[in-house]
Amino acid sequence: MESIARLRAAASALGDVDVSGWDDDTLHDHLEDLSKVLCALDTELSRVADAVRARGFRVAEPKAA
């Protein structure tokens, strides 16, 4: 399903982001944009999860193999 593939791609892209290597000046310079993007991501993730829950399904972390 294309939607699942797109969600996997988004998760993979996020996995490549590592702000721990940014110095404080860089983080400070990009904090407003970073905050906007993180809030937008949070909104969209909540929207998708809420839609699943509204259908009576549970969103749960996968069990460890």
Backbone as JSON Lines, residues from 0, in Angstrom:
{"i":0,"aa":"M","n":[0.85,-1.18,0.0],"ca":[0.0,0.0,0.0],"c":[0.89,1.24,0.0]}
{"i":1,"aa":"E","n":[0.57,2.19,-0.89],"ca":[1.41,3.38,-1.05],"c":[1.5,4.21,0.23]}
{"i":2,"aa":"S","n":[0.41,4.34,0.96],"ca":[0.43,5.14,2.19],"c":[1.39,4.58,3.23]}
{"i":3,"aa":"I","n":[1.42,3.27,3.37],"ca":[2.35,2.65,4.33],"c":[3.79,2.88,3.88]}
{"i":4,"aa":"A","n":[4.03,2.75,2.58],"ca":[5.38,2.98,2.05],"c":[5.82,4.42,2.32]}
{"i":5,"aa":"R","n":[4.9,5.36,2.16],"ca":[5.23,6.76,2.41],"c":[5.5,7.02,3.89]}
{"i":6,"aa":"L","n":[4.73,6.38,4.76],"ca":[4.98,6.52,6.2],"c":[6.33,5.91,6.58]}
{"i":7,"aa":"R","n":[6.64,4.76,5.99],"ca":[7.95,4.14,6.26],"c":[9.09,5.05,5.78]}
{"i":8,"aa":"A","n":[8.92,5.66,4.62],"ca":[9.94,6.57,4.1],"c":[10.12,7.77,5.02]}
{"i":9,"aa":"A","n":[9.01,8.29,5.54],"ca":[9.08,9.43,6.46],"c":[9.81,9.02,7.74]}
{"i":10,"aa":"A","n":[9.49,7.85,8.27],"ca":[10.16,7.38,9.48],"c":[11.65,7.19,9.23]}
{"i":11,"aa":"S","n":[11.98,6.65,8.07],"ca":[13.39,6.45,7.73],"c":[14.12,7.78,7.62]}
{"i":12,"aa":"A","n":[13.47,8.76,6.99],"ca":[14.09,10.09,6.86],"c":[14.32,10.71,8.23]}
{"i":13,"aa":"L","n":[13.36,10.55,9.14],"ca":[13.53,11.08,10.49],"c":[14.67,10.37,11.22]}
{"i":14,"aa":"G","n":[14.82,9.08,10.95],"ca":[15.9,8.33,11.57],"c":[17.28,8.83,11.18]}
{"i":15,"aa":"D","n":[17.35,9.51,10.04],"ca":[18.62,10.05,9.56],"c":[18.95,11.42,10.17]}
{"i":16,"aa":"V","n":[18.0,12.0,10.88],"ca":[18.22,13.32,11.47],"c":[18.84,13.16,12.85]}
{"i":17,"aa":"D","n":[19.96,13.84,13.07],"ca":[20.65,13.76,14.36],"c":[21.11,15.16,14.75]}
{"i":18,"aa":"V","n":[20.34,15.8,15.6],"ca":[20.7,17.16,16.02],"c":[21.72,17.16,17.15]}
{"i":19,"aa":"S","n":[22.06,15.99,17.67],"ca":[23.03,15.94,18.77],"c":[24.4,16.45,18.34]}
{"i":20,"aa":"G","n":[24.68,16.41,17.04],"ca":[25.96,16.89,16.54],"c":[25.98,18.37,16.23]}
{"i":21,"aa":"W","n":[24.81,19.0,16.31],"ca":[24.74,20.43,16.03],"c":[25.29,21.21,17.23]}
{"i":22,"aa":"D","n":[26.09,22.21,16.96],"ca":[26.55,23.05,18.06],"c":[25.39,23.95,18.49]}
{"i":23,"aa":"D","n":[25.53,24.56,19.64],"ca":[24.44,25.37,20.2],"c":[24.05,26.54,19.29]}
{"i":24,"aa":"D","n":[25.04,27.15,18.63],"ca":[24.72,28.27,17.74],"c":[23.87,27.81,16.56]}
{"i":25,"aa":"T","n":[24.22,26.67,15.98],"ca":[23.45,26.13,14.86],"c":[22.04,25.79,15.31]}
{"i":26,"aa":"L","n":[21.93,25.12,16.45],"ca":[20.61,24.78,16.97],"c":[19.79,26.03,17.23]}
{"i":27,"aa":"H","n":[20.41,27.02,17.83],"ca":[19.71,28.27,18.12],"c":[19.26,28.94,16.82]}
{"i":28,"aa":"D","n":[20.13,28.95,15.81],"ca":[19.8,29.59,14.54],"c":[18.64,28.92,13.82]}
{"i":29,"aa":"H","n":[18.47,27.63,14.03],"ca":[17.44,26.87,13.31],"c":[16.27,26.44,14.2]}
{"i":30,"aa":"L","n":[16.28,26.9,15.44],"ca":[15.29,26.43,16.41],"c":[13.86,26.76,16.0]}
{"i":31,"aa":"E","n":[13.63,27.94,15.45],"ca":[12.26,28.31,15.06],"c":[11.75,27.38,13.95]}
{"i":32,"aa":"D","n":[12.56,27.18,12.92],"ca":[12.15,26.27,11.84],"c":[12.0,24.85,12.33]}
{"i":33,"aa":"L","n":[12.94,24.4,13.15],"ca":[12.89,23.05,13.7],"c":[11.63,22.86,14.53]}
{"i":34,"aa":"S","n":[11.3,23.83,15.34],"ca":[10.09,23.75,16.16],"c":[8.84,23.67,15.31]}
{"i":35,"aa":"K","n":[8.78,24.49,14.25],"ca":[7.62,24.45,13.35],"c":[7.46,23.08,12.71]}
{"i":36,"aa":"V","n":[8.57,22.53,12.24],"ca":[8.52,21.23,11.58],"c":[8.13,20.14,12.58]}
{"i":37,"aa":"L","n":[8.71,20.16,13.76],"ca":[8.38,19.14,14.77],"c":[6.91,19.22,15.18]}
{"i":38,"aa":"C","n":[6.39,20.43,15.32],"ca":[4.98,20.58,15.67],"c":[4.09,20.09,14.53]}
{"i":39,"aa":"A","n":[4.47,20.36,13.29],"ca":[3.69,19.89,12.14],"c":[3.71,18.36,12.08]}
{"i":40,"aa":"L","n":[4.86,17.77,12.33],"ca":[4.96,16.31,12.36],"c":[4.1,15.72,13.47]}
{"i":41,"aa":"D","n":[4.15,16.33,14.63],"ca":[3.35,15.86,15.76],"c":[1.86,15.93,15.42]}
{"i":42,"aa":"T","n":[1.44,17.01,14.8],"ca":[0.04,17.17,14.42],"c":[-0.39,16.08,13.46]}
{"i":43,"aa":"E","n":[0.42,15.83,12.43],"ca":[0.06,14.83,11.43],"c":[0.08,13.42,12.0]}
{"i":44,"aa":"L","n":[1.07,13.11,12.84],"ca":[1.12,11.78,13.47],"c":[-0.09,11.57,14.37]}
{"i":45,"aa":"S","n":[-0.46,12.59,15.11],"ca":[-1.64,12.5,15.97],"c":[-2.91,12.31,15.15]}
{"i":46,"aa":"R","n":[-3.0,13.02,14.03],"ca":[-4.17,12.92,13.16],"c":[-4.33,11.49,12.64]}
{"i":47,"aa":"V","n":[-3.24,10.89,12.18],"ca":[-3.31,9.53,11.65],"c":[-3.64,8.54,12.77]}
{"i":48,"aa":"A","n":[-2.97,8.67,13.9],"ca":[-3.23,7.76,15.03],"c":[-4.66,7.91,15.53]}
{"i":49,"aa":"D","n":[-5.16,9.13,15.61],"ca":[-6.53,9.36,16.06],"c":[-7.54,8.75,15.1]}
{"i":50,"aa":"A","n":[-7.26,8.82,13.8],"ca":[-8.16,8.22,12.81],"c":[-8.21,6.71,12.97]}
{"i":51,"aa":"V","n":[-7.08,6.1,13.28],"ca":[-7.05,4.65,13.52],"c":[-7.85,4.33,14.78]}
{"i":52,"aa":"R","n":[-7.62,5.08,15.84],"ca":[-8.34,4.85,17.11],"c":[-9.83,5.08,16.96]}
{"i":53,"aa":"A","n":[-10.21,6.07,16.15],"ca":[-11.63,6.37,15.95],"c":[-12.36,5.21,15.29]}
{"i":54,"aa":"R","n":[-11.62,4.37,14.6],"ca":[-12.22,3.2,13.96],"c":[-12.25,2.01,14.91]}
{"i":55,"aa":"G","n":[-11.79,2.22,16.16],"ca":[-11.85,1.17,17.17],"c":[-10.61,0.29,17.25]}
{"i":56,"aa":"F","n":[-9.55,0.7,16.55],"ca":[-8.31,-0.07,16.58],"c":[-7.33,0.58,17.54]}
{"i":57,"aa":"R","n":[-6.37,-0.19,17.96],"ca":[-5.37,0.27,18.92],"c":[-4.06,0.51,18.2]}
{"i":58,"aa":"V","n":[-3.4,1.6,18.51],"ca":[-2.04,1.87,18.03],"c":[-1.1,1.46,19.15]}
{"i":59,"aa":"A","n":[-0.27,0.46,18.89],"ca":[0.61,-0.07,19.92],"c":[1.98,-0.33,19.34]}
{"i":60,"aa":"E","n":[2.97,-0.26,20.2],"ca":[4.33,-0.58,19.77],"c":[4.42,-2.06,19.46]}
{"i":61,"aa":"P","n":[5.14,-2.41,18.39],"ca":[5.29,-3.83,18.06],"c":[6.04,-4.57,19.17]}
{"i":62,"aa":"K","n":[5.69,-5.81,19.36],"ca":[6.4,-6.62,20.35],"c":[7.78,-6.96,19.83]}
{"i":63,"aa":"A","n":[8.75,-6.98,20.73],"ca":[10.12,-7.32,20.35],"c":[10.18,-8.76,19.84]}
{"i":64,"aa":"A","n":[11.02,-8.98,18.85],"ca":[11.12,-10.33,18.26],"c":[11.85,-11.28,19.18]}
